Amino acid sequence: MAKFSRIEVVSKMKSTVIVPVFYNSDLTTTLEVISTAYKAGIRVFEFTNRGEQADQIFIELIKVVRAEFPDMAVGIGSIVDEFTAAIFIQNGADFIVSPLFNPEIGKICNRRKIAWFPGCTTVSEVSNAHECGAEVVKIFPANSFDAKGFIKGVKAPMPWTDVMPTGGVSPTIEDIKSWLDVGVSCVGIGDKLLVKADAGYDYEATYERLQSLMEFVADYKEGTVAV
C-alpha cells in the first residue's frame, strides 16, 4: 500500500517543485537515478508505465526505495485506465499520474486515498478533475500549446488551482523560474533532466544540475530571487 497520503505527496511536490519523470527497463539504472535525485533533495519521483512488465520492475523498485530512500514518494505515470491504476496501487504506488482525464481513475484513487494527477488541457477538464478529487492537475503536453498563457488564464478565475506542467519543461533555472512566475506548483521533467554520458548517464553531473535547481527553488520560495 502507499506510504504517503495524497496530502503528504502534494506537500512534497510543492516543497521541492522538481518532479523527475523517468522510465528504464534496468532496475539498477533506475535506482541510481533515484539515488542521485534523493541526494539532491528531491522527494517525489514518477516512474512511468512505458515498457513491458513495468509493473514487475516497479514492485522491486518500491522495495528498495522504502528501505533506502524512506522520504521519497514514488508514483506511476502514463496510466490511462482504472485497471492498470489498481495494479500499481496494490503494489505500493504513492500516486497515479495520467496523460489524460479519466474520471474512473479518479474514483479508484479516491477509494484508496491515493493522490491522482490527471492530464488536462482545457478549463472544463481542470474543473472536472477538481470535482473528481485531483489536488494537482497535470498540464500535458505542455510543449504542444501556450501552456504558460493557459495556466495564467486558468488561475485568474480559479486561483485555487494547483498545476504541474509536464512535457517541454527544461532543466534550467531560467525555464523553471518562468514556470514558477506564472503560478505552477511544481514541474514534471523527463529524461532531459539527466546529463547523458556515452555509457548511459553522468550521475555526478546530474547531481550538480539537480542541486543547483533545488538551491534556486529554495531561494525562490524565500523570496530572494527577483520575480
C-alpha positions in Angstrom: 0.0 0.0 0.0 1.0 3.6 -0.3 3.4 5.0 2.3 2.3 8.6 1.9 -1.1 10.2 1.9 -2.2 12.3 -1.0 -1.8 15.4 1.1 1.7 14.4 2.0 2.6 13.7 -1.6 1.2 17.1 -2.7 3.1 18.8 0.1 6.3 17.2 -1.0 5.7 18.3 -4.6 5.0 21.9 -3.7 8.1 22.0 -1.5 10.7 20.5 -3.9 9.0 21.6 -7.2 11.1 19.3 -9.4 9.4 16.0 -10.2 11.6 13.7 -12.3 9.6 11.6 -14.8 11.6 8.5 -15.8 11.5 5.0 -17.2 14.2 2.5 -17.8 13.8 -1.3 -18.0 17.0 -1.7 -16.0 16.3 -1.6 -12.3 19.9 -0.7 -11.3 19.8 2.3 -13.6 16.5 3.5 -12.3 17.7 3.1 -8.7 20.9 5.1 -9.5 18.7 7.9 -10.9 16.5 7.9 -7.8 19.6 7.9 -5.5 21.0 10.9 -7.3 17.7 12.8 -7.1 17.3 11.9 -3.4 20.8 13.2 -2.6 20.0 16.4 -4.3 16.9 16.9 -2.2 14.1 15.7 -4.5 11.4 13.9 -2.6 8.9 12.9 -5.4 9.7 10.6 -8.3 7.4 9.5 -11.2 8.3 6.1 -12.7 6.4 5.7 -16.0 4.5 2.7 -17.2 6.1 2.7 -20.6 7.6 -0.8 -21.1 6.8 -4.4 -20.9 6.5 -5.7 -17.4 6.8 -2.2 -15.9 4.7 -3.4 -13.0 7.3 -6.1 -12.2 10.1 -3.5 -12.3 8.0 -1.2 -10.1 7.5 -4.0 -7.5 11.2 -4.4 -7.0 11.8 -0.7 -7.2 9.4 0.2 -4.5 11.0 -2.3 -2.1 14.4 -0.7 -2.4 13.1 2.9 -2.2 11.1 2.1 1.0 14.3 0.7 2.6 17.0 3.1 1.3 15.2 6.3 0.5 12.4 6.5 3.1 11.3 10.1 2.4 10.9 9.6 -1.3 7.3 9.3 -2.6 7.3 7.2 -5.7 4.3 7.1 -8.1 3.5 5.7 -11.5 2.9 7.7 -14.7 1.3 7.1 -18.1 -1.7 5.4 -16.6 -4.8 5.6 -18.9 -7.3 3.3 -17.3 -8.5 2.3 -13.8 -7.5 -1.3 -14.1 -3.8 -0.5 -14.6 -4.1 2.1 -11.8 -5.4 -0.7 -9.5 -2.4 -2.9 -10.2 0.1 -0.2 -9.2 -1.9 0.9 -6.2 -1.9 -2.7 -5.0 1.9 -2.7 -5.4 2.5 0.4 -3.3 2.3 3.4 -5.6 2.1 6.7 -3.7 0.4 8.5 -6.5 -1.0 8.0 -10.0 -0.3 10.2 -13.0 -2.2 10.2 -16.2 -1.6 11.8 -19.6 -5.4 12.4 -19.8 -8.5 13.0 -17.8 -10.3 9.7 -17.0 -12.7 10.1 -14.0 -12.8 6.3 -13.5 -9.1 6.5 -12.4 -10.1 9.3 -10.0 -12.7 7.1 -8.4 -10.4 4.2 -7.7 -7.7 6.5 -6.4 -10.2 8.3 -4.1 -11.4 4.9 -2.7 -7.8 4.2 -1.6 -7.0 7.9 -0.7 -4.2 7.9 -3.4 -3.0 11.1 -5.0 -4.1 11.4 -8.6 -2.7 13.9 -11.2 -4.7 13.7 -14.4 -3.6 15.4 -17.7 -5.7 18.4 -18.6 -5.7 20.9 -21.4 -9.0 22.8 -21.0 -10.6 24.8 -18.3 -13.5 22.3 -18.2 -11.1 19.4 -17.7 -9.3 21.2 -14.9 -12.6 21.9 -13.2 -13.9 18.4 -13.6 -10.6 17.0 -12.3 -11.0 19.0 -9.2 -14.5 17.7 -8.8 -13.2 14.1 -9.1 -10.6 14.7 -6.3 -7.4 15.8 -8.1 -5.4 18.0 -5.8 -3.0 18.9 -8.6 -3.7 18.7 -12.4 -1.0 17.9 -14.9 -0.9 20.3 -17.9 0.2 17.9 -20.7 1.7 18.0 -23.2 2.9 21.5 -22.2 5.0 21.8 -25.3 2.1 21.4 -27.7 0.4 24.8 -26.9 0.9 28.1 -25.0 0.8 26.3 -21.6 2.1 29.3 -19.7 -0.6 31.5 -21.1 -3.2 28.8 -20.4 -2.0 28.5 -16.8 -2.2 32.2 -16.2 -5.7 32.2 -17.8 -6.9 29.4 -15.6 -5.6 30.7 -12.4 -7.2 34.2 -12.9 -10.7 32.9 -12.3 -9.6 29.8 -10.4 -6.7 30.8 -8.2 -7.0 27.7 -6.1 -5.8 25.6 -9.0 -2.5 23.7 -8.5 -0.9 22.7 -11.7 2.1 20.6 -12.8 3.2 21.2 -16.4 5.0 18.2 -18.0 6.4 18.0 -21.5 8.6 20.8 -22.7 10.0 21.9 -19.3 13.7 22.5 -19.5 16.1 21.7 -16.6 17.5 25.3 -16.4 17.0 27.9 -13.7 15.7 30.3 -16.3 13.0 28.0 -17.5 12.0 26.8 -14.1 11.7 30.4 -13.0 9.4 31.2 -16.0 7.0 28.5 -14.9 7.0 29.5 -11.3 6.4 33.0 -12.3 3.0 32.0 -13.9 2.0 30.2 -10.7 2.7 26.5 -11.2 3.0 24.4 -8.0 5.6 22.0 -9.5 7.0 20.8 -12.8 7.5 17.4 -14.3 10.7 16.9 -16.2 11.6 13.8 -18.2 14.8 12.2 -19.4 16.4 15.6 -20.3 16.7 16.3 -16.6 19.6 13.8 -16.6 23.1 14.5 -18.0 23.9 11.9 -20.7 27.2 10.0 -21.0 28.5 7.6 -23.5 27.6 4.6 -21.3 24.3 6.0 -20.1 24.2 8.9 -17.6 26.7 11.0 -15.8 25.4 10.8 -12.3 27.8 13.3 -10.8 27.0 16.0 -13.4 23.3 15.1 -12.9 23.6 15.6 -9.2 25.2 19.0 -9.6 22.4 20.1 -12.0 19.7 18.9 -9.6 21.4 20.5 -6.6 21.6 23.8 -8.5 17.9 23.7 -9.4 17.0 22.8 -5.8 19.0 25.7 -4.4 17.3 28.0 -6.8 13.8 26.7 -5.8 14.7 27.3 -2.2 15.8 30.8 -2.9 12.7 31.5 -5.0 10.4 30.3 -2.2 12.2 32.5 0.3 11.7 35.5 -2.0 15.4 36.1 -2.5 15.1 35.7 -6.3 13.8 38.6 -8.4 10.4 37.8 -9.9 
